[in-house]
């Protein structure tokens, strides 16, 4: 499971508080195993969850070893430094973390199945230019990007421009004329 998915599950559980500790571990571990191509039943994951909180349970040695290494990753995630959290990009609408995906920049509240409470997203590629982390950070902070030189017209010619997020949170080319209006 990616760190992002782990953070999403952790945040959801912390906000809603409906999974007990045993099931919390079981869900995380079974998802980790599935993504890593390891087949394990939910009952084995639950057994390991019980083991983690001190209850006795029988568990296969191989599954146990795999689960131990995955639980170390989960523990590391739970204890992320505040610097990592400070470096997160935040949504200009709801101030939740923003996820930079391959094709889009999306608010985490837009990704959660039960919430979808924030409509914020924009394409990562705009007029044939893929925004890098620095440009995305500037856009999310309400600033204008530096001059970008590799925008491409339909006739394949390139041009230079600066970009910003307008009041509707849509990408737009920056011009001083618009600023004066």
VOPADO-462075 format. One record per atom (N, C-alpha, C, O, CB): residue in one letter; atom name; x, y, z. Coordinates in steps of 0.001 Angstrom, whole numbers, plus 500000, padded with zeros to 6 digits. Glycine has a CB too. Example, Ala and Ser with C-alpha at 12.3 -4.5 7.8 and 13.67 -1.06 7.14 Angstrom:
BEGIN
 residuo atomo     c1     c2     c3
       A     N 513190 494310 507800
       A    CA 512300 495500 507800
       A     C 513200 496700 507800
       A     O 514236 496681 508465
       A    CB 511308 495527 509046
       S     N 512850 497750 507080
       S    CA 513670 498940 507140
       S     C 512900 500030 507870
       S     O 513409 501138 508039
       S    CB 514084 499402 505725
END
This chain:
BEGIN
 residuo atomo     c1     c2     c3
       X     N 500845 498824 500000
       X    CA 500000 500000 500000
       X     C 500887 501235 500000
       X     O 501892 501281 500710
       X    CB 499041 500000 501215
       X     N 500534 502197 499237
       X    CA 501332 503411 499172
       X     C 501179 504202 500470
       X     O 500191 504057 501191
       X    CB 500921 504271 497958
       X     N 502172 505036 500751
       X    CA 502101 505877 501944
       X     C 500868 506765 501901
       X     O 500239 507027 502926
       X    CB 503367 506734 502076
       X     N 500534 507220 500713
       X    CA 499351 508063 500573
       X     C 498093 507320 501022
       X     O 497290 507867 501778
       X    CB 499199 508531 499120
       X     N 497914 506076 500561
       X    CA 496735 505303 500952
       X     C 496715 505060 502451
       X     O 495658 505110 503081
       X    CB 496697 503971 500206
       X     N 497892 504795 503024
       X    CA 497959 504589 504466
       X     C 497518 505849 505198
       X     O 496753 505781 506161
       X    CB 499382 504190 504893
       X     N 498010 507012 504732
       X    CA 497631 508265 505375
       X     C 496127 508507 505264
       X     O 495490 508975 506207
       X    CB 498401 509433 504756
       X     N 495573 508181 504104
       X    CA 494130 508358 503917
       X     C 493342 507502 504902
       X     O 492400 507979 505535
       X    CB 493729 508008 502478
       X     N 493734 506234 505028
       X    CA 493037 505337 505948
       X     C 493227 505809 507382
       X     O 492274 505837 508161
       X    CB 493542 503889 505788
       X     N 494452 506178 507731
       X    CA 494707 506659 509085
       X     C 493855 507883 509392
       X     O 493249 507969 510460
       X    CB 496191 506987 509268
       X     N 493809 508824 508462
       X    CA 493026 510038 508676
       X     C 491543 509698 508813
       X     O 490860 510225 509691
       X    CB 493244 511033 507519
       X     N 491055 508827 507955
       X    CA 489638 508453 507998
       X     C 489287 507805 509332
       X     O 488271 508134 509944
       X    CB 489298 507498 506842
       X     N 490126 506892 509770
       X    CA 489867 506202 511035
       X     C 489940 507182 512198
       X     O 489109 507133 513105
       X    CB 490870 505051 511243
       X     N 490925 508070 512176
       X    CA 491048 509033 513267
       X     C 489856 509984 513301
       X     O 489372 510335 514377
       X    CB 492348 509828 513131
       X     N 489378 510404 512121
       X    CA 488250 511330 512071
       X     C 486939 510659 512470
       X     O 486130 511244 513190
       X    CB 488122 511919 510676
       X     N 486733 509439 512005
       X    CA 485451 508775 512227
       X     C 485455 507848 513432
       X     O 484406 507601 514028
       X    CB 485068 507999 511008
       X     N 486624 507331 513796
       X    CA 486783 506525 514987
       X     C 485931 505274 515061
       X     O 485599 504830 516159
       X    CB 486501 507341 516140
       X     N 485570 504700 513944
       X    CA 484671 503551 514019
       X     C 485367 502211 513939
       X     O 484724 501189 514183
       X    CB 483672 503634 512938
       X     N 486652 502158 513609
       X    CA 487373 500885 513592
       X     C 488105 500709 514912
       X     O 488815 501609 515360
       X    CB 488368 500818 512398
       X     N 487929 499538 515541
       X    CA 488704 499281 516744
       X     C 490141 498966 516337
       X     O 490439 498781 515157
       X    CB 488085 498114 517574
       X     N 491012 498910 517315
       X    CA 492431 498739 517042
       X     C 492727 497475 516252
       X     O 493544 497483 515332
       X    CB 493199 498720 518330
       X     N 492071 496410 516611
       X    CA 492308 495119 515954
       X     C 491935 495192 514472
       X     O 492715 494779 513614
       X    CB 491503 493999 516654
       X     N 490760 495709 514175
       X    CA 490312 495791 512784
       X     C 491117 496822 512005
       X     O 491382 496644 510816
       X    CB 488822 496136 512723
       X     N 491496 497878 512665
       X    CA 492328 498916 512057
       X     C 493616 498302 511512
       X     O 493980 498520 510357
       X    CB 492651 500030 513084
       X     N 494296 497537 512356
       X    CA 495518 496857 511926
       X     C 495217 495863 510815
       X     O 495959 495775 509837
       X    CB 496183 496141 513110
       X     N 494137 495122 510966
       X    CA 493800 494089 509986
       X     C 493534 494688 508614
       X     O 494011 494167 507607
       X    CB 492585 493296 510448
       X     N 492786 495764 508566
       X    CA 492479 496405 507278
       X     C 493753 496912 506624
       X     O 493994 496655 505444
       X    CB 491478 497567 507466
       X     N 494564 497629 507382
       X    CA 495810 498154 506818
       X     C 496713 497036 506319
       X     O 497261 497112 505219
       X    CB 496549 498991 507856
       X     N 496862 496009 507125
       X    CA 497767 494929 506764
       X     C 497255 494125 505580
       X     O 498037 493758 504703
       X    CB 497983 494018 507946
       X     N 495964 493846 505538
       X    CA 495448 493071 504405
       X     C 495560 493862 503110
       X     O 495833 493283 502058
       X    CB 493987 492667 504649
       X     N 495353 495182 503169
       X    CA 495523 496009 501969
       X     C 496979 496026 501527
       X     O 497277 495930 500336
       X    CB 495034 497442 502226
       X     N 497892 496151 502502
       X    CA 499321 496107 502189
       X     C 499680 494811 501491
       X     O 500365 494810 500468
       X    CB 500157 496268 503459
       X     N 499216 493718 502048
       X    CA 499546 492412 501491
       X     C 498982 492257 500086
       X     O 499665 491758 499192
       X    CB 499020 491302 502393
       X     N 497759 492674 499894
       X    CA 497124 492541 498582
       X     C 497913 493326 497524
       X     O 498148 492824 496425
       X    CB 495655 493035 498639
       X     N 498320 494560 497861
       X    CA 499082 495372 496910
       X     C 500463 494804 496645
       X     O 501046 495053 495590
       X    CB 499208 496789 497420
       X     N 500990 494047 497587
       X    CA 502309 493449 497405
       X     C 502223 492029 496871
       X     O 503217 491303 496872
       X    CB 503070 493458 498712
       X     N 501053 491631 496418
       X    CA 500885 490323 495800
       X     C 500891 489159 496766
       X     O 501110 488020 496354
       X    CB 501942 490117 494808
       X     N 500656 489418 498040
       X    CA 500653 488359 499044
       X     C 499206 488054 499397
       X     O 498456 488941 499805
       X    CB 501474 488768 500316
       X     N 498822 486802 499239
       X    CA 497446 486410 499539
       X     C 497339 486046 501013
       X     O 498050 485163 501493
       X    CB 496995 485221 498644
       X     N 496467 486714 501717
       X    CA 496235 486409 503128
       X     C 494758 486660 503418
       X     O 494161 487611 502913
       X    CB 497160 487275 504068
       X     N 494193 485798 504233
       X    CA 492779 485973 504572
       X     C 492638 487087 505602
       X     O 493575 487402 506336
       X    CB 492167 484649 505111
       X     N 491464 487666 505639
       X    CA 491195 488699 506631
       X     C 491307 488114 508034
       X     O 491696 488813 508969
       X    CB 489798 489318 506412
       X     N 490966 486826 508186
       X    CA 491061 486221 509519
       X     C 492518 486161 509988
       X     O 492794 486363 511171
       X    CB 490446 484804 509511
       X     N 493459 485883 509060
       X    CA 494875 485906 509445
       X     C 495316 487323 509797
       X     O 496083 487528 510738
       X    CB 495754 485345 508312
       X     N 494828 488290 509040
       X    CA 495179 489675 509349
       X     C 494598 490074 510705
       X     O 495260 490757 511487
       X    CB 494669 490628 508240
       X     N 493368 489653 510983
       X    CA 492754 489930 512283
       X     C 493537 489234 513392
       X     O 493740 489802 514465
       X    CB 491276 489474 512298
       X     N 493977 488000 513130
       X    CA 494768 487270 514127
       X     C 496047 488035 514443
       X     O 496455 488126 515601
       X    CB 495104 485845 513627
       X     N 496669 488578 513415
       X    CA 497879 489357 513663
       X     C 497541 490645 514410
       X     O 498301 491083 515273
       X    CB 498596 489679 512337
       X     N 496409 491246 514081
       X    CA 495966 492431 514818
       X     C 495806 492121 516294
       X     O 496207 492911 517149
       X    CB 494648 492958 514248
       X     N 495216 490960 516596
       X    CA 495071 490534 517992
       X     C 496443 490334 518630
       X     O 496669 490706 519782
       X    CB 494242 489228 518082
       X     N 497356 489738 517857
       X    CA 498709 489515 518368
       X     C 499365 490851 518729
       X     O 500043 490962 519750
       X    CB 499567 488756 517326
       X     N 499158 491852 517885
       X    CA 499771 493154 518130
       X     C 499269 493808 519411
       X     O 500019 494529 520069
       X    CB 499514 494069 516963
       X     N 498021 493568 519770
       X    CA 497499 494194 520988
       X     C 497580 493270 522199
       X     O 496980 493540 523240
       X    CB 496061 494623 520773
       X     N 498330 492173 522052
       X    CA 498630 491334 523199
       X     C 497730 490142 523407
       X     O 497926 489386 524359
       X    CB 498591 492140 524386
       X     N 496753 489951 522551
       X    CA 495921 488765 522677
       X     C 496635 487613 521984
       X     O 497377 487826 521025
       X    CB 494498 488998 522072
       X     N 496417 486412 522459
       X    CA 497054 485261 521832
       X     C 496225 484798 520649
       X     O 494995 484780 520701
       X    CB 497241 484115 522843
       X     N 496910 484427 519590
       X    CA 496224 483928 518396
       X     C 497220 483123 517583
       X     O 498404 483456 517532
       X    CB 495620 485100 517545
       X     N 496738 482055 516944
       X    CA 497599 481259 516075
       X     C 497715 481966 514733
       X     O 496738 482480 514188
       X    CB 497046 479809 515898
       X     N 498931 481976 514223
       X    CA 499147 482621 512931
       X     C 500299 481916 512222
       X     O 501280 481534 512859
       X    CB 499444 484147 513103
       X     N 500185 481746 510929
       X    CA 501219 481105 510122
       X     C 502521 481902 510218
       X     O 502498 483132 510166
       X    CB 500764 480979 508645
       X     N 503659 481207 510357
       X    CA 504953 481869 510542
       X     C 505304 482770 509359
       X     O 505764 483893 509564
       X    CB 506052 480827 510742
       X     N 505097 482304 508131
       X    CA 505415 483130 506959
       X     C 504546 484379 506904
       X     O 505030 485480 506639
       X    CB 505239 482319 505672
       X     N 503264 484190 507158
       X    CA 502356 485339 507174
       X     C 502769 486292 508292
       X     O 502773 487511 508119
       X    CB 500877 484881 507360
       X     N 503116 485710 509445
       X    CA 503541 486532 510574
       X     C 504741 487401 510199
       X     O 504743 488602 510468
       X    CB 503884 485646 511778
       X     N 505758 486805 509581
       X    CA 506957 487562 509210
       X     C 506643 488671 508208
       X     O 507174 489777 508307
       X    CB 508011 486625 508629
       X     N 505777 488363 507245
       X    CA 505392 489384 506270
       X     C 504624 490521 506947
       X     O 504831 491696 506646
       X    CB 504540 488762 505149
       X     N 503745 490147 507858
       X    CA 502959 491160 508552
       X     C 503817 492017 509472
       X     O 503560 493212 509621
       X    CB 501851 490503 509347
       X     N 504828 491428 510088
       X    CA 505718 492193 510962
       X     C 506417 493290 510171
       X     O 506476 494436 510617
       X    CB 506757 491268 511629
       X     N 506951 492944 508992
       X    CA 507652 493968 508204
       X     C 506688 495063 507751
       X     O 507051 496238 507719
       X    CB 508339 493330 506978
       X     N 505470 494681 507405
       X    CA 504491 495691 507004
       X     C 504061 496558 508176
       X     O 503841 497758 508012
       X    CB 503274 495029 506385
       X     N 503940 495966 509350
       X    CA 503522 496761 510502
       X     C 504594 497781 510885
       X     O 504275 498850 511406
       X    CB 503213 495848 511695
       X     N 505867 497454 510627
       X    CA 506932 498430 510880
       X     C 506745 499652 509987
       X     O 506947 500786 510422
       X    CB 508325 497798 510641
       X     N 506355 499411 508729
       X    CA 506096 500535 507826
       X     C 504922 501370 508320
       X     O 504950 502598 508246
       X    CB 505819 500029 506403
       X     N 503895 500700 508823
       X    CA 502730 501417 509342
       X     C 503123 502232 510569
       X     O 502696 503377 510719
       X    CB 501590 500432 509691
       X     N 503925 501652 511437
       X    CA 504377 502369 512627
       X     C 505159 503612 512227
       X     O 504975 504685 512803
       X    CB 505239 501457 513518
       X     N 506036 503459 511232
       X    CA 506823 504591 510751
       X     C 505897 505681 510207
       X     O 506136 506868 510429
       X    CB 507824 504134 509660
       X     N 504854 505285 509505
       X    CA 503897 506240 508967
       X     C 503159 506975 510085
       X     O 502970 508189 510008
       X    CB 502900 505531 508057
       X     N 502744 506255 511112
       X    CA 502032 506880 512227
       X     C 502886 507925 512915
       X     O 502369 508912 513438
       X    CB 501595 505829 513233
       X     N 504181 507712 512915
       X    CA 505090 508606 513620
       X     C 505839 509518 512659
       X     O 507005 509842 512882
       X    CB 506078 507803 514445
       X     N 505169 509929 511597
       X    CA 505795 510835 510637
       X     C 506209 512110 511354
       X     O 505550 512564 512290
       X    CB 504835 511154 509456
       X     N 507293 512661 510900
       X    CA 507745 513902 511521
       X     C 506823 515042 511109
       X     O 506171 514985 510067
       X    CB 509209 514215 511129
       X     N 506778 516065 511930
       X    CA 505938 517216 511601
       X     C 506471 517945 510381
       X     O 505709 518618 509687
       X    CB 505851 518175 512789
       X     N 507770 517825 510104
       X    CA 508326 518469 508914
       X     C 507672 517908 507659
       X     O 507339 518661 506744
       X    CB 509854 518278 508854
       X     N 507486 516582 507607
       X    CA 506830 515986 506447
       X     C 505418 516523 506305
       X     O 504960 516788 505193
       X    CB 506808 514456 506560
       X     N 504719 516687 507433
       X    CA 503362 517207 507383
       X     C 503356 518666 506959
       X     O 502450 519098 506246
       X    CB 502679 517050 508735
       X     N 504367 519440 507390
       X    CA 504452 520841 507002
       X     C 504711 520986 505512
       X     O 504261 521953 504896
       X    CB 505544 521542 507790
       X     N 505434 520031 504924
       X    CA 505762 520098 503511
       X     C 504587 519736 502615
       X     O 504660 519918 501400
       X    CB 506916 519195 503216
       X     N 503508 519225 503196
       X    CA 502353 518853 502390
       X     C 501756 520082 501731
       X     O 501793 521184 502279
       X    CB 501299 518139 503245
       X     N 501209 519874 500554
       X    CA 500505 520932 499848
       X     C 499065 520940 500345
       X     O 498500 519885 500634
       X    CB 500574 520733 498294
       X     N 498470 522125 500445
       X    CA 497118 522223 500986
       X     C 496158 522856 499994
       X     O 496526 523734 499213
       X    CB 497127 523022 502274
       X     N 494931 522394 500043
       X    CA 493852 522854 499167
       X     C 493511 524313 499480
       X     O 493359 524670 500649
       X    CB 492595 521955 499326
       X     N 493389 525157 498459
       X    CA 493021 526552 498713
       X     C 491563 526716 499162
       X     O 491197 527768 499684
       X    CB 493260 527375 497465
       X     N 490734 525696 498965
       X    CA 489325 525790 499359
       X     C 489085 525315 500783
       X     O 488498 526038 501588
       X    CB 488467 524985 498411
       X     N 489543 524084 501104
       X    CA 489218 523500 502415
       X     C 490455 523289 503295
       X     O 490326 522886 504451
       X    CB 488503 522171 502222
       X     N 491634 523554 502767
       X    CA 492904 523463 503495
       X     C 493305 522050 503900
       X     O 494187 521883 504743
       X    CB 492830 524305 504713
       X     N 492677 521031 503317
       X    CA 493121 519653 503509
       X     C 494311 519401 502581
       X     O 494529 520171 501646
       X    CB 491957 518632 503229
       X     N 495075 518350 502820
       X    CA 496203 518050 501936
       X     C 495752 517800 500496
       X     O 494640 517340 500235
       X    CB 496964 516835 502456
       X     N 496650 518119 499585
       X    CA 496400 517928 498158
       X     C 497285 516801 497667
       X     O 498441 516694 498076
       X    CB 496661 519235 497350
       X     N 496763 515978 496811
       X    CA 497487 514837 496238
       X     C 497894 515185 494810
       X     O 497048 515531 493985
       X    CB 496613 513534 496268
       X     N 499186 515092 494521
       X    CA 499690 515312 493169
       X     C 499745 513956 492490
       X     O 500586 513116 492811
       X    CB 501102 516015 493174
       X     N 498837 513756 491548
       X    CA 498749 512486 490846
       X     C 499392 512627 489469
       X     O 499875 513701 489110
       X    CB 497274 512022 490724
       X     N 499396 511561 488717
       X    CA 500033 511575 487409
       X     C 499350 512566 486465
       X     O 500023 513277 485719
       X    CB 500018 510176 486802
       X     N 498017 512616 486494
       X    CA 497290 513467 485555
       X     C 496609 514671 486191
       X     O 496274 515621 485482
       X    CB 496272 512658 484848
       X     N 496391 514666 487502
       X    CA 495665 515742 488164
       X     C 496303 516112 489494
       X     O 497089 515353 490061
       X    CB 494216 515343 488379
       X     N 495950 517289 489972
       X    CA 496243 517718 491329
       X     C 494878 517786 492006
       X     O 494009 518548 491582
       X    CB 497031 519119 491382
       X     N 494686 516979 493075
       X    CA 493354 516775 493643
       X     C 493386 516927 495159
       X     O 494326 516479 495816
       X    CB 492809 515389 493260
       X     N 492358 517560 495708
       X    CA 492199 517643 497159
       X     C 491839 516253 497685
       X     O 491057 515535 497063
       X    CB 491102 518697 497552
       X     N 492410 515877 498830
       X    CA 492098 514569 499417
       X     C 490616 514433 499734
       X     O 490074 513329 499674
       X    CB 492917 514349 500682
       X     N 489953 515529 500069
       X    CA 488512 515463 500335
       X     C 487724 515107 499082
       X     O 486592 514634 499181
       X    CB 488015 516793 500895
       X     N 488293 515321 497932
       X    CA 487656 514940 496671
       X     C 487850 513449 496419
       X     O 487065 512835 495696
       X    CB 488230 515767 495495
       X     N 488890 512863 497010
       X    CA 489207 511457 496777
       X     C 488476 510505 497714
       X     O 488211 509362 497342
       X    CB 490680 511248 496913
       X     N 488152 510947 498902
       X    CA 487498 510067 499865
       X     C 486104 509718 499369
       X     O 485303 510605 499075
       X    CB 487430 510727 501262
       X     N 485818 508434 499279
       X    CA 484553 507969 498704
       X     C 483335 508524 499434
       X     O 482352 508904 498798
       X    CB 484504 506459 498720
       X     N 483390 508574 500740
       X    CA 482213 508985 501505
       X     C 482057 510491 501615
       X     O 481002 510971 502028
       X    CB 482274 508399 502874
       X     N 483079 511238 501255
       X    CA 483013 512675 501499
       X     C 482744 513454 500218
       X     O 481676 514047 500067
       X    CB 484303 513157 502135
       X     N 483690 513460 499307
       X    CA 483596 514257 498081
       X     C 483078 515665 498379
       X     O 482308 516237 497607
       X    CB 482679 513563 497060
       X     N 483512 516198 499495
       X    CA 482999 517490 499928
       X     C 483755 518661 499322
       X     O 483303 519802 499423
       X    CB 483052 517581 501421
       X     N 484884 518407 498700
       X    CA 485658 519493 498115
       X     C 485824 519244 496617
       X     O 486328 518192 496223
       X    CB 487040 519626 498809
       X     N 485413 520181 495788
       X    CA 485484 519980 494344
       X     C 486845 520322 493739
       X     O 486999 520266 492519
       X    CB 484430 520802 493676
       X     N 487836 520674 494563
       X    CA 489082 521201 494014
       X     C 489923 520148 493299
       X     O 490225 519088 493848
       X    CB 489892 521820 495112
       X     N 490287 520463 492075
       X    CA 491275 519715 491305
       X     C 491621 520536 490071
       X     O 490837 521375 489628
       X    CB 490742 518291 490911
       X     N 492801 520283 489526
       X    CA 493138 520843 488221
       X     C 494074 519881 487517
       X     O 494753 519088 488170
       X    CB 493784 522254 488355
       X     N 494121 519940 486183
       X    CA 494971 519003 485448
       X     C 496445 519309 485685
       X     O 496842 520471 485775
       X    CB 494656 519053 483945
       X     N 497233 518276 485783
       X    CA 498668 518475 485983
       X     C 499343 518918 484689
       X     O 500369 519598 484721
       X    CB 499319 517187 486503
       X     N 498771 518535 483558
       X    CA 499304 518950 482260
       X     C 498359 519985 481671
       X     O 497151 519766 481578
       X    CB 499478 517728 481292
       X     N 498930 521112 481275
       X    CA 498153 522234 480748
       X     C 498849 522740 479500
       X     O 499998 523174 479569
       X    CB 497996 523378 481807
       X     N 498185 522693 478380
       X    CA 498724 523110 477079
       X     C 500090 522444 476845
       X     O 501077 523108 476529
       X    CB 498854 524669 477008
       X     N 500117 521136 477007
       X    CA 501278 520274 476773
       X     C 502431 520487 477758
       X     O 503524 519969 477532
       X    CB 501780 520493 475384
       X     N 502217 521230 478836
       X    CA 503251 521401 479862
       X     C 502792 520686 481129
       X     O 501671 520891 481595
       X    CB 503532 522924 480145
       X     N 503673 519838 481685
       X    CA 503380 519160 482948
       X     C 504016 519957 484078
       X     O 505228 520172 484095
       X    CB 503903 517683 482939
       X     N 503191 520391 485017
       X    CA 503675 521203 486129
       X     C 504542 520379 487068
       X     O 504224 519232 487381
       X    CB 502503 521812 486896
       X     N 505660 520988 487521
       X    CA 506514 520333 488511
       X     C 506037 520724 489914
       X     O 505118 521528 490065
       X    CB 508018 520723 488302
       X     N 506668 520149 490929
       X    CA 506255 520378 492323
       X     C 506297 521862 492703
       X     O 505381 522361 493356
       X    CB 507153 519580 493271
       X     N 507356 522565 492297
       X    CA 507485 523983 492648
       X     C 506362 524807 492033
       X     O 505794 525679 492691
       X    CB 508842 524525 492189
       X     N 506042 524531 490771
       X    CA 504971 525267 490096
       X     C 503624 524977 490754
       X     O 502807 525880 490932
       X    CB 504923 524902 488598
       X     N 503396 523718 491112
       X    CA 502143 523342 491773
       X     C 502029 524049 493121
       X     O 500959 524542 493479
       X    CB 502061 521806 491960
       X     N 503123 524097 493862
       X    CA 503115 524767 495164
       X     C 502756 526242 495004
       X     O 501946 526770 495766
       X    CB 504486 524622 495858
       X     N 503354 526909 494019
       X    CA 503038 528319 493771
       X     C 501563 528504 493420
       X     O 500908 529419 493920
       X    CB 503918 528872 492643
       X     N 501050 527636 492564
       X    CA 499641 527734 492169
       X     C 498721 527572 493379
       X     O 497748 528312 493527
       X    CB 499307 526672 491105
       X     N 499029 526607 494239
       X    CA 498193 526360 495416
       X     C 498270 527492 496437
       X     O 497338 527706 497213
       X    CB 498600 525057 496073
       X     N 499384 528209 496427
       X    CA 499543 529348 497334
       X     C 498906 530616 496771
       X     O 498959 531671 497403
       X    CB 501021 529593 497613
       X     N 498305 530517 495584
       X    CA 497660 531678 494970
       X     C 498624 532587 494243
       X     O 498295 533734 493941
       X    CB 496939 532464 496009
       X     N 499806 532087 493961
       X    CA 500825 532885 493279
       X     C 500871 532534 491798
       X     O 500247 531573 491347
       X    CB 502208 532666 493922
       X     N 501616 533328 491062
       X    CA 501789 533124 489625
       X     C 503088 532357 489411
       X     O 504077 532600 490102
       X    CB 501802 534488 488848
       X     N 503087 531442 488463
       X    CA 504306 530676 488171
       X     C 505331 531579 487500
       X     O 504976 532623 486953
       X    CB 503990 529451 487270
       X     N 506593 531187 487537
       X    CA 507571 531885 486707
       X     C 507235 531626 485235
       X     O 506353 530824 484927
       X    CB 509033 531420 487043
       X     N 507926 532293 484352
       X    CA 507675 532093 482924
       X     C 507994 530648 482560
       X     O 509082 530144 482839
       X    CB 508519 533079 482061
       X     N 507029 530000 481935
       X    CA 507181 528618 481478
       X     C 507359 528676 479971
       X     O 506574 529314 479270
       X    CB 505941 527715 481886
       X     N 508397 528008 479472
       X    CA 508770 528190 478061
       X     C 508306 527084 477127
       X     O 508496 527199 475916
       X    CB 510242 528307 477956
       X     N 507710 526023 477640
       X    CA 507404 524890 476756
       X     C 505914 524637 476522
       X     O 505510 523502 476266
       X    CB 508012 523658 477319
       X     N 505095 525690 476607
       X    CA 503696 525526 476212
       X     C 503659 525309 474710
       X     O 504482 525860 473979
       X    CB 502828 526767 476625
       X     N 502704 524506 474245
       X    CA 502687 524145 472826
       X     C 501303 524389 472222
       X     O 500290 523903 472725
       X    CB 503097 522670 472640
       X     N 501290 525154 471133
       X    CA 500037 525415 470413
       X     C 499644 524180 469609
       X     O 500402 523215 469512
       X    CB 500178 526652 469479
       X     N 498432 524232 469029
       X    CA 497962 523117 468201
       X     C 498833 522904 466977
       X     O 498969 521779 466495
       X    CB 496531 523355 467769
       X     N 499430 523990 466467
       X    CA 500299 523861 465287
       X     C 501735 523483 465669
       X     O 502654 523594 464857
       X    CB 500305 525173 464493
       X     N 501912 523037 466912
       X    CA 503186 522527 467439
       X     C 504228 523604 467729
       X     O 505347 523262 468113
       X    CB 503762 521550 466472
       X     N 503915 524880 467564
       X    CA 504874 525915 467936
       X     C 504786 526138 469441
       X     O 503723 525984 470043
       X    CB 504608 527244 467156
       X     N 505908 526499 470032
       X    CA 505939 526707 471481
       X     C 505813 528189 471800
       X     O 506105 529051 470971
       X    CB 507237 526136 472089
       X     N 505372 528463 473017
       X    CA 505289 529847 473473
       X     C 505546 529895 474971
       X     O 505515 528876 475661
       X    CB 503907 530467 473132
       X     N 505802 531107 475458
       X    CA 506103 531318 476867
       X     C 504916 531988 477545
       X     O 504217 532801 476941
       X    CB 507382 532169 477039
       X     N 504702 531638 478794
       X    CA 503621 532271 479553
       X     C 503778 531967 481033
       X     O 504527 531076 481434
       X    CB 502242 531794 479051
       X     N 503051 532731 481826
       X    CA 502939 532470 483252
       X     C 501508 532018 483515
       X     O 500589 532395 482787
       X    CB 503314 533738 484109
       X     N 501320 531213 484552
       X    CA 500004 530638 484833
       X     C 499641 530892 486296
       X     O 500513 530987 487160
       X    CB 499985 529112 484518
       X     N 498342 531000 486551
       X    CA 497842 531111 487926
       X     C 496476 530447 488012
       X     O 495865 530129 486992
       X    CB 497760 532603 488379
       X     N 496002 530241 489235
       X    CA 494640 529743 489451
       X     C 493730 530952 489629
       X     O 493958 531776 490515
       X    CB 494562 528779 490701
       X     N 492699 531063 488791
       X    CA 491789 532204 488889
       X     C 490826 532033 490070
       X     O 490964 531099 490860
       X    CB 490998 532373 487575
       X     N 489851 532939 490182
       X    CA 488921 532909 491324
       X     C 488078 531642 491366
       X     O 487619 531230 492432
       X    CB 488007 534115 491279
       X     N 487874 531025 490207
       X    CA 487118 529768 490141
       X     C 488030 528555 490294
       X     O 487596 527418 490107
       X    CB 486354 529677 488817
       X     N 489301 528801 490637
       X    CA 490314 527752 490786
       X     C 490539 526968 489503
       X     O 490720 525751 489529
       X    CB 489916 526803 491890
       X     N 490526 527669 488396
       X    CA 490842 527102 487083
       X     C 492158 527710 486618
       X     O 492460 528865 486919
       X    CB 489692 527371 486043
       X     N 492936 526922 485881
       X    CA 494204 527415 485356
       X     C 493942 528472 484291
       X     O 493048 528337 483456
       X    CB 495048 526256 484777
       X     N 494747 529523 484346
       X    CA 494588 530603 483385
       X     C 495954 531231 483136
       X     O 496807 531266 484023
       X    CB 493564 531665 483892
       X     N 496150 531730 481908
       X    CA 497391 532431 481609
       X     C 497348 533795 482282
       X     O 496310 534454 482322
       X    CB 497607 532570 480072
       X     N 498486 534199 482804
       X    CA 498602 535459 483525
       X     C 498985 536569 482557
       X     O 499879 536409 481726
       X    CB 499639 535348 484665
       X     N 498298 537687 482680
       X    CA 498713 538872 481923
       X     C 498508 540092 482805
       X     O 497589 540128 483624
       X    CB 497912 539009 480579
       X     N 499355 541078 482638
       X    CA 499254 542291 483453
       X     C 497969 543041 483142
       X     O 497441 543744 484004
       X    CB 500466 543203 483220
       X     N 497459 542901 481920
       X    CA 496209 543570 481546
       X     C 495058 543080 482425
       X     O 494252 543883 482895
       X    CB 495886 543324 480053
       X     N 494978 541771 482649
       X    CA 493914 541208 483486
       X     C 494046 541698 484922
       X     O 493049 541938 485603
       X    CB 493948 539671 483446
       X     N 495283 541841 485370
       X    CA 495529 542280 486738
       X     C 495037 543713 486943
       X     O 494544 544049 488019
       X    CB 497025 542176 487072
       X     N 495168 544557 485919
       X    CA 494770 545959 486026
       X     C 493260 546137 485955
       X     O 492748 547163 486402
       X    CB 495428 546769 484932
       X     N 492536 545169 485409
       X    CA 491078 545299 485264
       X     C 490352 545066 486556
       X     O 489124 545140 486597
       X    CB 490565 544339 484230
END
